[in-house]
Amino acid sequence: MRKSIQSLLIGGLLVTTTSLAGCAVDSDAAEQYTVVHPLSIKFTIPKDLQPDAKKKQTFEATVWREAKPAQKVDYVHFEIWKADGTVRYSMEPAEETKPGVYTIAKALPKSGLYYVKAHASSEGAMIMPTRQFIVGELS
């Protein structure tokens, strides 16, 4: 009986030791993961916007990574719409005017609350911030 208990204890000890050996942390574990630096976008929206079906207003988005304009941007698209749904510009590619700075020009024919959303991707990171702005007077 004593031998069987010793055998069980030794067997259990071997299983435990083998199991724990597989759980060891590699010394270079931190280097095995890719570090992704997050994107941010700073919008520039024209001030004192008035409704005008013919005059186009220019919206600007600067894509930032690590406190400087992003250099390798895969795409930037803009969406602009009126809160009540009466005006909607679907997602369209923006024009790069200088490194990291993207623009689009759109006419805003009606007064009200609008939204602009930028969709941007760079080196595997993606961001889609939305900002609201007012055209003319709110009723």
C-alpha positions, 0 to 999 in steps of 0.5 A: 500500500505504501509503495502505491501511494509513493508511486502516485505521489511521484507520478503526480509530481512528474505530471505537475512538473511537466505541466508547469514547464510548458507555462514558462514565460519566454525572456523575449515575450515583449518583442514577439508582439507588434506595437501599433501606434494609434491614429488620431484625426484633427478636423478643420471645419469652416467657421460661420457656415451659411447655407448655399447650394452653389458655394462649396466649403472645404473640410480638412482632416489631418491624420496624426500618428505619434504626435506628427502627421502620418506619412503612410496613409492607406486611405482617407474618405469623408462622409457628410450628412445633415442630422435630419437626413435631408442632405447626405454625401456618401463616403468619398475619397479625400484629396491629399493636399500635403503629407497627412492632410486630406480635404474634400469640398461640398456645398451645404444647401440647407441650415441645420445640424450636420455631421462629418465623418473621416474614415482613415487607415494607416499601417493596419490601424483604422479610425473613424471619428465624427464631428458635428457642425452647424450651418446657418441657424438652428430652428 
